[in-house]
Amino acid sequence: MNEEKLAIFDEEYNRVGERTRTEVHALGFWHETFHCWLAHFDDAESKIYIYFQLRSERKKDYPGLLDITAAGHILSQETIEDGVREIQEELGLDIPYNDLISAGIIKEELNGTEMVDRELANIYLYTKPVSFQNFSLQTDELSGIFRTGLEEAEQLFKQEREEISLEGFITDENSKIIYTNRSATIKDFVAHPLSYFVEVTNRIKVELLEK
């Protein structure tokens, strides 16, 4: 079976070729990703909520950590619009691309022990409320969904507080949903640059509060 290939780019987002996913991460090529954040304004509470996925403990990379609501790579023959499949595959939500709001591109680097992940992250927002009951998780990828107030998350990522509280659910080995609350520190999140998280919270605020 041939390994999937990703388009590679220079820092100015000019396509310069394609390589396998393994080569892209081993050699640190810039490549496209799709990041979808679920966030909405709760009228009753007058606050914005932001949603995080809890990565499965079975994942090779960053198991058991909180991360972007839904995200994935764009293959060399795909367009950014094709990234919407990640929402369906990971979260079980049928959200059309046209219902997403483009929030621009963020360049980010994640330097792990076995890879250099340089992403041209295409950021999208889905700003309609989603009930926890509507999620149907891809359990080999995710083990839960949690949400917290955007203000609290922003304070954590700006290192203005050490811990936040989240509410949500996890799934057990039989895919049964267990509703729960938890706390989290920076160490409980995938090691995206803090500047990435802060920029995402800023763009969510612009979309939900300033337009």
C-alpha positions as CSV (number, residue, x, y, z in Angstrom):
1,M,0.0,0.0,0.0
2,N,1.4,3.3,-1.0
3,E,1.8,5.9,1.7
4,E,-0.3,9.0,1.2
5,K,1.4,12.1,-0.1
6,L,1.2,15.7,1.1
7,A,1.9,18.8,-0.9
8,I,4.8,20.8,0.4
9,F,5.3,24.5,0.4
10,D,7.8,27.2,1.1
11,E,7.2,29.7,3.9
12,E,5.3,32.0,1.6
13,Y,2.8,29.3,0.9
14,N,4.1,28.5,-2.6
15,R,3.7,24.9,-3.6
16,V,7.1,23.4,-4.3
17,G,6.3,19.6,-4.6
18,E,5.0,16.7,-2.7
19,R,6.4,14.1,-0.3
20,T,5.1,11.2,1.8
21,R,3.7,12.1,5.2
22,T,6.7,10.3,6.8
23,E,9.1,12.4,4.8
24,V,7.2,15.6,5.5
25,H,7.4,15.1,9.3
26,A,11.0,13.7,9.3
27,L,12.4,16.5,7.2
28,G,10.2,19.4,8.4
29,F,8.5,20.5,5.2
30,W,5.7,23.0,5.4
31,H,2.4,21.4,4.6
32,E,-1.3,22.2,4.7
33,T,-3.6,21.2,7.5
34,F,-7.3,21.8,8.3
35,H,-8.2,23.0,11.8
36,C,-11.8,23.4,12.8
37,W,-12.7,24.9,16.1
38,L,-16.2,24.7,17.6
39,A,-17.1,27.8,19.6
40,H,-20.3,29.6,20.2
41,F,-21.8,32.5,22.2
42,D,-24.2,31.3,24.9
43,D,-26.9,33.9,25.2
44,A,-28.2,32.6,28.5
45,E,-24.8,32.8,30.1
46,S,-23.4,35.7,28.1
47,K,-20.2,33.9,27.4
48,I,-18.3,32.2,24.6
49,Y,-17.6,28.5,24.9
50,I,-14.7,26.7,23.1
51,Y,-14.6,23.0,22.5
52,F,-11.6,20.6,22.7
53,Q,-11.2,17.0,21.7
54,L,-9.6,14.6,24.1
55,R,-7.2,12.4,22.1
56,S,-7.4,8.7,22.5
57,E,-4.8,7.0,24.7
58,R,-4.2,4.7,21.7
59,K,-2.8,7.5,19.6
60,K,0.9,7.3,18.9
61,D,1.3,11.1,19.1
62,Y,0.1,13.1,22.1
63,P,-2.2,10.4,23.6
64,G,-4.7,11.5,26.2
65,L,-4.2,15.3,25.6
66,L,-6.7,18.0,24.8
67,D,-6.5,19.4,21.3
68,I,-8.2,21.2,18.4
69,T,-11.8,20.2,18.1
70,A,-11.2,18.5,14.7
71,A,-8.1,18.6,12.5
72,G,-6.3,16.7,9.8
73,H,-3.9,16.9,6.9
74,I,-4.8,17.9,3.4
75,L,-3.5,15.3,0.8
76,S,-1.6,16.4,-2.2
77,Q,-4.6,16.0,-4.6
78,E,-7.1,17.6,-2.3
79,T,-8.3,21.2,-1.6
80,I,-8.8,22.8,1.7
81,E,-12.5,22.3,1.4
82,D,-11.9,18.5,1.5
83,G,-10.7,18.9,5.1
84,V,-14.3,19.1,6.2
85,R,-14.3,15.3,6.2
86,E,-12.3,15.5,9.5
87,I,-15.4,16.9,11.3
88,Q,-17.5,14.0,10.2
89,E,-14.9,11.3,10.7
90,E,-13.7,12.5,14.2
91,L,-16.8,14.1,15.7
92,G,-19.7,12.4,13.7
93,L,-21.1,15.8,12.9
94,D,-22.5,16.5,9.4
95,I,-21.4,20.1,8.9
96,P,-21.2,21.4,5.3
97,Y,-18.2,23.4,4.3
98,N,-20.3,26.4,3.6
99,D,-21.4,26.5,7.2
100,L,-17.9,27.1,8.4
101,I,-16.3,30.5,8.8
102,S,-12.7,30.9,7.5
103,A,-10.5,32.5,10.2
104,G,-7.3,32.7,8.1
105,I,-4.0,30.8,8.2
106,I,-1.7,30.3,11.2
107,K,1.8,29.0,10.7
108,E,2.9,26.8,13.5
109,E,5.7,24.4,14.3
110,L,5.5,21.4,16.7
111,N,8.9,19.9,17.4
112,G,8.7,16.4,18.8
113,T,11.3,13.8,19.5
114,E,10.7,12.0,16.2
115,M,9.4,14.7,13.9
116,V,9.3,18.4,13.0
117,D,5.7,19.3,12.2
118,R,5.6,22.6,10.2
119,E,2.0,23.4,9.4
120,L,0.2,26.0,7.4
121,A,-2.9,25.6,9.4
122,N,-6.1,26.8,7.7
123,I,-8.4,27.8,10.6
124,Y,-12.2,27.4,10.4
125,L,-14.8,28.1,13.0
126,Y,-18.2,26.6,13.5
127,T,-20.2,29.0,15.7
128,K,-23.6,27.3,16.1
129,P,-24.3,25.5,19.4
130,V,-23.8,21.7,19.4
131,S,-25.2,19.5,22.1
132,F,-22.9,16.9,23.6
133,Q,-25.5,14.3,22.6
134,N,-25.0,15.1,19.0
135,F,-21.4,13.9,18.9
136,S,-20.5,10.4,17.7
137,L,-16.8,10.0,18.2
138,Q,-14.2,8.0,16.2
139,T,-13.0,6.2,19.3
140,D,-9.7,5.1,18.0
141,E,-8.8,8.8,17.5
142,L,-10.8,10.5,20.3
143,S,-11.9,9.5,23.8
144,G,-13.9,12.6,24.7
145,I,-15.1,16.2,24.1
146,F,-14.8,19.1,26.6
147,R,-15.7,22.7,26.6
148,T,-14.7,25.7,28.7
149,G,-15.2,29.5,28.6
150,L,-13.1,31.2,26.0
151,E,-12.0,33.8,28.5
152,E,-10.7,31.1,30.8
153,A,-8.9,29.3,28.0
154,E,-7.3,32.5,26.8
155,Q,-6.1,33.3,30.4
156,L,-4.5,29.8,30.6
157,F,-2.8,30.1,27.2
158,K,-1.5,33.6,28.1
159,Q,-0.2,32.0,31.4
160,E,-2.4,34.4,33.5
161,R,-3.8,31.4,35.4
162,E,-2.5,27.9,36.0
163,E,-5.7,25.8,35.7
164,I,-9.1,25.9,34.2
165,S,-12.3,23.8,34.6
166,L,-14.0,22.0,31.7
167,E,-17.2,20.1,31.2
168,G,-18.0,17.4,28.7
169,F,-17.9,13.6,28.3
170,I,-15.6,10.7,27.8
171,T,-16.3,7.3,26.2
172,D,-15.5,4.0,27.8
173,E,-14.2,0.8,26.1
174,N,-17.8,0.0,25.1
175,S,-18.3,3.5,23.6
176,K,-20.7,4.4,26.4
177,I,-20.8,8.1,27.1
178,I,-19.9,9.3,30.6
179,Y,-20.5,12.9,31.4
180,T,-17.9,14.5,33.6
181,N,-16.1,17.6,34.6
182,R,-12.3,18.0,34.9
183,S,-9.6,20.5,35.4
184,A,-6.6,21.1,33.1
185,T,-3.3,22.9,33.0
186,I,-1.1,23.7,30.0
187,K,0.5,20.3,30.3
188,D,-2.9,18.7,29.5
189,F,-2.9,20.2,26.0
190,V,-1.1,19.1,22.9
191,A,2.1,21.2,22.8
192,H,1.1,23.7,20.1
193,P,2.9,27.0,20.6
194,L,1.0,29.0,23.1
195,S,1.0,31.8,20.5
196,Y,-1.1,29.5,18.3
197,F,-3.8,29.1,21.0
198,V,-3.8,32.8,21.8
199,E,-4.2,33.7,18.2
200,V,-7.1,31.2,17.8
201,T,-8.9,32.7,20.8
202,N,-8.4,36.2,19.4
203,R,-9.9,35.2,16.1
204,I,-12.9,33.6,17.8
205,K,-13.5,36.8,19.8
206,V,-13.3,38.9,16.6
207,E,-15.9,36.7,14.9
208,L,-18.3,36.3,17.8
209,L,-18.1,39.7,19.5
210,E,-16.9,42.3,17.1
211,K,-18.9,41.6,13.9
